[in-house]
Amino acid sequence: MLKYAGHRWALIIPSLIIGLISVYDGYLVLRTGEDIDFFEKNMFNKWLIDATGSWYFFFVKCVTTLIVLLCLWYLHKKYTVHYFWISMAVVGFQIGLLWYLETN
């Protein structure tokens, strides 16, 4: 299993899952527009939306997703053994987010 973690598919598949779920989450932000404040549950995000607006919130979500993907790429190159477990934790979180978005 650890030998597989060095393979490029071990980088591509988690990145695709994280990216696609993040794109869907961003689509929901854009679709709800200014009403996102009603749907958002995270208090920091509510504050950010109130302070700056939904477009800035969308921009911050995109930038932070790119930062996470770049960090995973770096981990894949430098710390292959740790990368597998960290990427699985992020993928699990994203799948949990998708489940939450679809059930609430």
mmCIF file of the C-alpha atoms, coordinates in Angstrom:
data_MODEL
# 
_entry.id   MODEL 
# 
loop_
_atom_site.group_PDB 
_atom_site.id 
_atom_site.type_symbol 
_atom_site.label_atom_id 
_atom_site.label_alt_id 
_atom_site.label_comp_id 
_atom_site.label_asym_id 
_atom_site.label_entity_id 
_atom_site.label_seq_id 
_atom_site.pdbx_PDB_ins_code 
_atom_site.Cartn_x 
_atom_site.Cartn_y 
_atom_site.Cartn_z 
_atom_site.occupancy 
_atom_site.B_iso_or_equiv 
_atom_site.pdbx_formal_charge 
_atom_site.auth_seq_id 
_atom_site.auth_comp_id 
_atom_site.auth_asym_id 
_atom_site.auth_atom_id 
_atom_site.pdbx_PDB_model_num 
ATOM 1   C CA . MET A 1 1   ? 0.000   0.000  0.000  1.00 0.00 ? 1   MET A CA 1 
ATOM 2   C CA . LEU A 1 2   ? 2.762   2.471  0.805  1.00 0.00 ? 2   LEU A CA 1 
ATOM 3   C CA . LYS A 1 3   ? 4.488   1.628  -2.454 1.00 0.00 ? 3   LYS A CA 1 
ATOM 4   C CA . TYR A 1 4   ? 1.311   2.674  -4.295 1.00 0.00 ? 4   TYR A CA 1 
ATOM 5   C CA . ALA A 1 5   ? 1.345   6.072  -2.563 1.00 0.00 ? 5   ALA A CA 1 
ATOM 6   C CA . GLY A 1 6   ? 4.317   7.133  -4.710 1.00 0.00 ? 6   GLY A CA 1 
ATOM 7   C CA . HIS A 1 7   ? 2.453   6.504  -7.943 1.00 0.00 ? 7   HIS A CA 1 
ATOM 8   C CA . ARG A 1 8   ? 1.066   9.492  -9.812 1.00 0.00 ? 8   ARG A CA 1 
ATOM 9   C CA . TRP A 1 9   ? -2.497  8.137  -9.627 1.00 0.00 ? 9   TRP A CA 1 
ATOM 10  C CA . ALA A 1 10  ? -2.222  8.443  -5.857 1.00 0.00 ? 10  ALA A CA 1 
ATOM 11  C CA . LEU A 1 11  ? -1.926  12.191 -6.471 1.00 0.00 ? 11  LEU A CA 1 
ATOM 12  C CA . ILE A 1 12  ? -4.443  12.511 -9.314 1.00 0.00 ? 12  ILE A CA 1 
ATOM 13  C CA . ILE A 1 13  ? -7.418  10.633 -7.847 1.00 0.00 ? 13  ILE A CA 1 
ATOM 14  C CA . PRO A 1 14  ? -7.553  12.399 -4.440 1.00 0.00 ? 14  PRO A CA 1 
ATOM 15  C CA . SER A 1 15  ? -6.949  15.749 -6.161 1.00 0.00 ? 15  SER A CA 1 
ATOM 16  C CA . LEU A 1 16  ? -9.842  15.126 -8.546 1.00 0.00 ? 16  LEU A CA 1 
ATOM 17  C CA . ILE A 1 17  ? -12.182 14.154 -5.727 1.00 0.00 ? 17  ILE A CA 1 
ATOM 18  C CA . ILE A 1 18  ? -11.199 17.188 -3.655 1.00 0.00 ? 18  ILE A CA 1 
ATOM 19  C CA . GLY A 1 19  ? -11.380 19.517 -6.643 1.00 0.00 ? 19  GLY A CA 1 
ATOM 20  C CA . LEU A 1 20  ? -14.731 18.279 -7.955 1.00 0.00 ? 20  LEU A CA 1 
ATOM 21  C CA . ILE A 1 21  ? -16.446 18.455 -4.572 1.00 0.00 ? 21  ILE A CA 1 
ATOM 22  C CA . SER A 1 22  ? -14.987 21.923 -4.061 1.00 0.00 ? 22  SER A CA 1 
ATOM 23  C CA . VAL A 1 23  ? -16.260 23.017 -7.483 1.00 0.00 ? 23  VAL A CA 1 
ATOM 24  C CA . TYR A 1 24  ? -19.731 21.749 -6.566 1.00 0.00 ? 24  TYR A CA 1 
ATOM 25  C CA . ASP A 1 25  ? -19.582 23.638 -3.266 1.00 0.00 ? 25  ASP A CA 1 
ATOM 26  C CA . GLY A 1 26  ? -18.521 26.774 -5.141 1.00 0.00 ? 26  GLY A CA 1 
ATOM 27  C CA . TYR A 1 27  ? -21.384 26.288 -7.590 1.00 0.00 ? 27  TYR A CA 1 
ATOM 28  C CA . LEU A 1 28  ? -23.802 26.238 -4.662 1.00 0.00 ? 28  LEU A CA 1 
ATOM 29  C CA . VAL A 1 29  ? -22.301 29.490 -3.366 1.00 0.00 ? 29  VAL A CA 1 
ATOM 30  C CA . LEU A 1 30  ? -22.765 31.143 -6.761 1.00 0.00 ? 30  LEU A CA 1 
ATOM 31  C CA . ARG A 1 31  ? -26.245 29.704 -7.226 1.00 0.00 ? 31  ARG A CA 1 
ATOM 32  C CA . THR A 1 32  ? -27.497 31.026 -3.899 1.00 0.00 ? 32  THR A CA 1 
ATOM 33  C CA . GLY A 1 33  ? -25.810 34.413 -4.371 1.00 0.00 ? 33  GLY A CA 1 
ATOM 34  C CA . GLU A 1 34  ? -26.474 36.833 -1.549 1.00 0.00 ? 34  GLU A CA 1 
ATOM 35  C CA . ASP A 1 35  ? -28.731 34.249 0.148  1.00 0.00 ? 35  ASP A CA 1 
ATOM 36  C CA . ILE A 1 36  ? -25.641 32.183 1.007  1.00 0.00 ? 36  ILE A CA 1 
ATOM 37  C CA . ASP A 1 37  ? -25.660 33.890 4.407  1.00 0.00 ? 37  ASP A CA 1 
ATOM 38  C CA . PHE A 1 38  ? -28.879 32.030 5.214  1.00 0.00 ? 38  PHE A CA 1 
ATOM 39  C CA . PHE A 1 39  ? -27.431 28.624 4.230  1.00 0.00 ? 39  PHE A CA 1 
ATOM 40  C CA . GLU A 1 40  ? -23.918 28.994 5.634  1.00 0.00 ? 40  GLU A CA 1 
ATOM 41  C CA . LYS A 1 41  ? -23.486 27.380 9.065  1.00 0.00 ? 41  LYS A CA 1 
ATOM 42  C CA . ASN A 1 42  ? -19.823 28.201 9.804  1.00 0.00 ? 42  ASN A CA 1 
ATOM 43  C CA . MET A 1 43  ? -19.645 31.325 11.965 1.00 0.00 ? 43  MET A CA 1 
ATOM 44  C CA . PHE A 1 44  ? -16.340 32.510 10.472 1.00 0.00 ? 44  PHE A CA 1 
ATOM 45  C CA . ASN A 1 45  ? -17.757 32.137 6.971  1.00 0.00 ? 45  ASN A CA 1 
ATOM 46  C CA . LYS A 1 46  ? -20.901 34.029 7.981  1.00 0.00 ? 46  LYS A CA 1 
ATOM 47  C CA . TRP A 1 47  ? -18.714 36.831 9.281  1.00 0.00 ? 47  TRP A CA 1 
ATOM 48  C CA . LEU A 1 48  ? -16.662 36.845 6.052  1.00 0.00 ? 48  LEU A CA 1 
ATOM 49  C CA . ILE A 1 49  ? -19.819 36.993 3.930  1.00 0.00 ? 49  ILE A CA 1 
ATOM 50  C CA . ASP A 1 50  ? -21.275 39.810 6.039  1.00 0.00 ? 50  ASP A CA 1 
ATOM 51  C CA . ALA A 1 51  ? -18.003 41.760 5.958  1.00 0.00 ? 51  ALA A CA 1 
ATOM 52  C CA . THR A 1 52  ? -17.106 41.333 2.287  1.00 0.00 ? 52  THR A CA 1 
ATOM 53  C CA . GLY A 1 53  ? -19.960 39.781 0.305  1.00 0.00 ? 53  GLY A CA 1 
ATOM 54  C CA . SER A 1 54  ? -20.557 36.466 -1.404 1.00 0.00 ? 54  SER A CA 1 
ATOM 55  C CA . TRP A 1 55  ? -18.161 37.025 -4.331 1.00 0.00 ? 55  TRP A CA 1 
ATOM 56  C CA . TYR A 1 56  ? -15.193 37.570 -2.037 1.00 0.00 ? 56  TYR A CA 1 
ATOM 57  C CA . PHE A 1 57  ? -16.255 34.517 -0.047 1.00 0.00 ? 57  PHE A CA 1 
ATOM 58  C CA . PHE A 1 58  ? -16.297 32.501 -3.292 1.00 0.00 ? 58  PHE A CA 1 
ATOM 59  C CA . PHE A 1 59  ? -12.824 33.829 -4.163 1.00 0.00 ? 59  PHE A CA 1 
ATOM 60  C CA . VAL A 1 60  ? -11.465 32.828 -0.726 1.00 0.00 ? 60  VAL A CA 1 
ATOM 61  C CA . LYS A 1 61  ? -12.935 29.320 -1.141 1.00 0.00 ? 61  LYS A CA 1 
ATOM 62  C CA . CYS A 1 62  ? -11.221 28.949 -4.532 1.00 0.00 ? 62  CYS A CA 1 
ATOM 63  C CA . VAL A 1 63  ? -7.857  30.187 -3.272 1.00 0.00 ? 63  VAL A CA 1 
ATOM 64  C CA . THR A 1 64  ? -7.899  27.967 -0.191 1.00 0.00 ? 64  THR A CA 1 
ATOM 65  C CA . THR A 1 65  ? -8.790  24.927 -2.320 1.00 0.00 ? 65  THR A CA 1 
ATOM 66  C CA . LEU A 1 66  ? -5.809  25.664 -4.565 1.00 0.00 ? 66  LEU A CA 1 
ATOM 67  C CA . ILE A 1 67  ? -3.567  26.015 -1.501 1.00 0.00 ? 67  ILE A CA 1 
ATOM 68  C CA . VAL A 1 68  ? -4.728  22.618 -0.198 1.00 0.00 ? 68  VAL A CA 1 
ATOM 69  C CA . LEU A 1 69  ? -4.095  20.987 -3.589 1.00 0.00 ? 69  LEU A CA 1 
ATOM 70  C CA . LEU A 1 70  ? -0.629  22.554 -3.790 1.00 0.00 ? 70  LEU A CA 1 
ATOM 71  C CA . CYS A 1 71  ? 0.176   21.364 -0.259 1.00 0.00 ? 71  CYS A CA 1 
ATOM 72  C CA . LEU A 1 72  ? -0.910  17.838 -1.209 1.00 0.00 ? 72  LEU A CA 1 
ATOM 73  C CA . TRP A 1 73  ? 1.282   17.967 -4.309 1.00 0.00 ? 73  TRP A CA 1 
ATOM 74  C CA . TYR A 1 74  ? 4.241   19.045 -2.150 1.00 0.00 ? 74  TYR A CA 1 
ATOM 75  C CA . LEU A 1 75  ? 3.557   16.277 0.350  1.00 0.00 ? 75  LEU A CA 1 
ATOM 76  C CA . HIS A 1 76  ? 3.347   13.754 -2.483 1.00 0.00 ? 76  HIS A CA 1 
ATOM 77  C CA . LYS A 1 77  ? 6.777   14.820 -3.759 1.00 0.00 ? 77  LYS A CA 1 
ATOM 78  C CA . LYS A 1 78  ? 8.599   15.152 -0.422 1.00 0.00 ? 78  LYS A CA 1 
ATOM 79  C CA . TYR A 1 79  ? 6.799   12.955 2.117  1.00 0.00 ? 79  TYR A CA 1 
ATOM 80  C CA . THR A 1 80  ? 5.185   10.122 0.196  1.00 0.00 ? 80  THR A CA 1 
ATOM 81  C CA . VAL A 1 81  ? 4.381   7.952  3.200  1.00 0.00 ? 81  VAL A CA 1 
ATOM 82  C CA . HIS A 1 82  ? 2.622   10.764 5.073  1.00 0.00 ? 82  HIS A CA 1 
ATOM 83  C CA . TYR A 1 83  ? 0.899   11.979 1.906  1.00 0.00 ? 83  TYR A CA 1 
ATOM 84  C CA . PHE A 1 84  ? -1.291  8.889  1.636  1.00 0.00 ? 84  PHE A CA 1 
ATOM 85  C CA . TRP A 1 85  ? -2.834  9.305  5.086  1.00 0.00 ? 85  TRP A CA 1 
ATOM 86  C CA . ILE A 1 86  ? -3.200  13.067 4.864  1.00 0.00 ? 86  ILE A CA 1 
ATOM 87  C CA . SER A 1 87  ? -4.813  12.909 1.426  1.00 0.00 ? 87  SER A CA 1 
ATOM 88  C CA . MET A 1 88  ? -7.233  10.233 2.636  1.00 0.00 ? 88  MET A CA 1 
ATOM 89  C CA . ALA A 1 89  ? -8.188  12.450 5.588  1.00 0.00 ? 89  ALA A CA 1 
ATOM 90  C CA . VAL A 1 90  ? -8.867  15.419 3.274  1.00 0.00 ? 90  VAL A CA 1 
ATOM 91  C CA . VAL A 1 91  ? -10.834 13.213 0.855  1.00 0.00 ? 91  VAL A CA 1 
ATOM 92  C CA . GLY A 1 92  ? -12.866 11.867 3.777  1.00 0.00 ? 92  GLY A CA 1 
ATOM 93  C CA . PHE A 1 93  ? -13.597 15.406 4.924  1.00 0.00 ? 93  PHE A CA 1 
ATOM 94  C CA . GLN A 1 94  ? -14.681 16.406 1.411  1.00 0.00 ? 94  GLN A CA 1 
ATOM 95  C CA . ILE A 1 95  ? -16.960 13.374 1.106  1.00 0.00 ? 95  ILE A CA 1 
ATOM 96  C CA . GLY A 1 96  ? -18.459 14.307 4.477  1.00 0.00 ? 96  GLY A CA 1 
ATOM 97  C CA . LEU A 1 97  ? -18.982 17.851 3.177  1.00 0.00 ? 97  LEU A CA 1 
ATOM 98  C CA . LEU A 1 98  ? -20.719 16.523 0.073  1.00 0.00 ? 98  LEU A CA 1 
ATOM 99  C CA . TRP A 1 99  ? -22.978 14.339 2.212  1.00 0.00 ? 99  TRP A CA 1 
ATOM 100 C CA . TYR A 1 100 ? -23.794 17.324 4.432  1.00 0.00 ? 100 TYR A CA 1 
ATOM 101 C CA . LEU A 1 101 ? -24.532 19.577 1.449  1.00 0.00 ? 101 LEU A CA 1 
ATOM 102 C CA . GLU A 1 102 ? -26.889 17.037 -0.057 1.00 0.00 ? 102 GLU A CA 1 
ATOM 103 C CA . THR A 1 103 ? -28.763 16.099 3.122  1.00 0.00 ? 103 THR A CA 1 
ATOM 104 C CA . ASN A 1 104 ? -29.290 19.598 4.576  1.00 0.00 ? 104 ASN A CA 1 
# 
